[in-house]
Each structure stands twice: as structure tokens, then as C-alpha cells.
């Protein structure tokens, strides 16, 4: 997916939220977007998902102009895993995942055997078999997030957007969810684009990183080249040191005790 010159401004605002955003999201890889609150990450995702219309710029997948697609056609190309999701009814995990097939089912039709099979395969991929009949509202935060990833996987879209997928998860579940998503991206050749707050998670799991600040791209490239002391100081206003442990770089903030 290639984003070129994307600009967005609210109708009653006197300045754009996004200004000339350009980057490539690598195919079959984990692409992480980092940036402080208010940097434009959520706005960017809403534009990519078709919820908001940018003032200028293009978003392409190969030769396809994503921004010109209808909602239905776009949903076959892009699957979204939201940061928060509260269903109006306590659906079972199996039913929530099956909802990912909605874009492939006619308006007045019911899911067929193939749809059920694809949903079941997504559940097995995320190792959620034991939760099939459990109520989605009564499972843990990590299990909920994996269920939403399974729903997106059942959608069979080549692009997967995850909006802060670790924001409500404990340490173990953060690693589990991101590890599963990375494996899926590589095994199935899916382009994953996710927003993250923790630069250490980006260093651990991302193949490509994009750093936003004040609605613009400050840096884009391999995480080890992009996530540096200077970049983090410029974006977050925090002094850090980069350490190397077990072959991986780690961000450690300078804290006065």
C-alpha cells in the first residue's frame, strides 16, 4: 500500500490535521506507526479506512485507487481491527468471527458453508477453538483482541489495519497478539499497518516504522534506523538511551530518581 501526499482538514478548522503524508506500507510485513497523542495517527487510519475523506492525496494498492472505491469494495481490500469494540448483543466468539464474512454475503442472504468454513479456519489460526461458544463480552481483553483479529482475517482482505491493538492488554497479551499478527502477515502475505505507543514493541515486532509528529511524517524506514535517541527526543520530548540486549535494541528513558 502506497500513501502519497495525504492531507486532511476538518471543515471548520483553520489548519490541517494531516499534511502531505507519504509512505509505503510493506507487503507481507508489520508496518508500525508511532507518534504522540494528537500526532494524527487515528485521523490517518480513518482516512485509510474510508471513514473520513482527505482533502488531497492518494492511497493505492498496486494499480487500485483505494480512496475511489465504494464502501463494499473497500471492505474487501481493507480489514480494520478497532481499538475499542463493545457489541450491542453478547454474540458468541464464533458469531463475531463469522461477521467478517458480511462483505462477501448478499444483503438478504445468510452465510453459506464456505463462509462458516473460512471463519472456522480463522478461529483455528488464532487458537481460539476453546472459545467458540463463549460470549464475546465475557472473555479477557487479550482473547477479545484475538477474536477481532480472527474476524478481520475471515474478511480475507490483503490489508489489515490495527488501531492501537495493545492499548488495553497486559504485558503477556501484548506479546501474544503482536506475535500472532506478525506470523499471519508473513505466512499469508498480508500488509499489516498498526498504530503503537510503545517504541520497544515496534522494535520487537515491526519490519517497517513510520514516525508521525504534528500531522507529518518525520521518519520512515527500518525500525532500528528510525527509532533513535534523536527521533524519540524530537517527537516525545523525552531523553532516552538505546541499549542492545540479546541482539535487540531497547529504548530506556533517562529517569531521575
PyMOL commands that set and color helices and strands:
alter all, ss='L'
color gray80, all
select helices_A, chain A and resi 41-48+66-68+71-75+93-104+113-125+129-131+136-138+141-154+171-188+199-205+223-226+229-236
alter helices_A, ss='H'
color red, helices_A
select strands_A, chain A and resi 2-8+18-24+30-34+56-61+64-65+78-81+159-162+191-196+208-213+216-221+240-245+248-253
alter strands_A, ss='S'
color yellow, strands_A
deselect
rebuild
show_as cartoon
